[in-house]
Amino acid sequence: MNDKTWKNTWPLERVLFTLAGTFTLLSVALAYLVSEWFLLFTAFVALNQLLYAAAGFCGMSLILGRLPSVRGACATEGVAR
C-alpha cells in the first residue's frame, strides 16, 4: 500500500474505542429517556471492552478487521508489541 492509502485508514483500536464510546453514550441516553433496560447494553459494551483488553479481540474487532478502511495493529508502523 502506498502512503496515501494509509492516511485514509484508521487503526482498528481507534475505530473500536470510537464505536464503544458512541454505543455507551447512546445506551445511557436511551436508559435515561426510554427505559432502564438499556443499561444492559452499556454492560455488554463494557464486557466487550474488557474482553478486548484481556484477550486482544472482541466480536466487533473481528467484523471491523475485514473492512478495507480499517487496518489492524499488526499492519501499523511503529506499534510496540
C-alpha positions in Angstrom: 0.0 0.0 0.0 1.2 3.5 -0.7 1.3 6.3 1.8 -1.8 7.9 0.5 -3.8 4.8 1.2 -2.5 4.6 4.8 -3.6 8.1 5.5 -7.2 7.3 4.6 -7.5 4.4 7.1 -8.0 4.3 10.8 -6.3 1.9 13.2 -8.6 -0.8 14.5 -8.2 0.3 18.1 -9.3 3.8 17.2 -12.4 2.6 15.5 -13.2 0.2 18.4 -12.9 2.9 21.0 -15.0 5.3 18.9 -17.8 2.8 18.5 -17.6 1.7 22.1 -17.9 5.3 23.3 -20.7 6.1 20.9 -22.6 3.0 21.9 -22.1 3.7 25.6 -23.3 7.3 25.4 -26.3 6.2 23.2 -27.3 3.5 25.6 -27.0 5.8 28.7 -29.2 8.4 26.9 -31.7 5.7 26.0 -31.7 4.4 29.5 -32.5 7.9 30.8 -35.1 8.8 28.2 -36.8 5.4 27.4 -36.1 2.5 29.8 -33.6 1.5 32.4 -33.2 -1.8 30.5 -30.9 -0.1 28.0 -28.2 -0.2 30.8 -27.8 -3.8 29.9 -26.4 -2.7 26.5 -24.0 -0.5 28.4 -22.8 -3.5 30.4 -22.5 -5.5 27.2 -20.2 -2.9 25.7 -18.1 -2.8 28.9 -17.7 -6.6 28.8 -16.6 -6.5 25.2 -14.0 -3.8 26.1 -12.7 -6.0 29.0 -12.5 -9.0 26.6 -10.6 -6.9 24.1 -8.2 -5.7 26.8 -7.7 -9.2 28.2 -7.6 -11.3 25.1 -6.9 -8.9 22.3 -10.1 -9.4 20.3 -13.8 -8.9 20.5 -16.7 -9.6 18.2 -16.6 -6.1 16.7 -12.9 -6.3 16.1 -13.4 -9.5 14.0 -16.1 -7.7 11.9 -14.1 -4.4 11.5 -10.9 -6.2 10.7 -12.4 -7.3 7.4 -13.2 -3.8 6.3 -10.7 -2.2 3.8 -10.9 1.2 5.6 -9.7 -0.2 8.9 -6.2 -1.5 9.5 -5.2 -3.8 12.3 -2.4 -3.1 14.8 -0.1 -5.6 13.1 -0.1 -3.6 9.9 0.6 -0.2 11.6 4.0 1.2 11.7 5.8 1.8 15.0 3.5 -0.1 17.2 5.2 -1.6 20.2 4.5 -5.2 20.8 
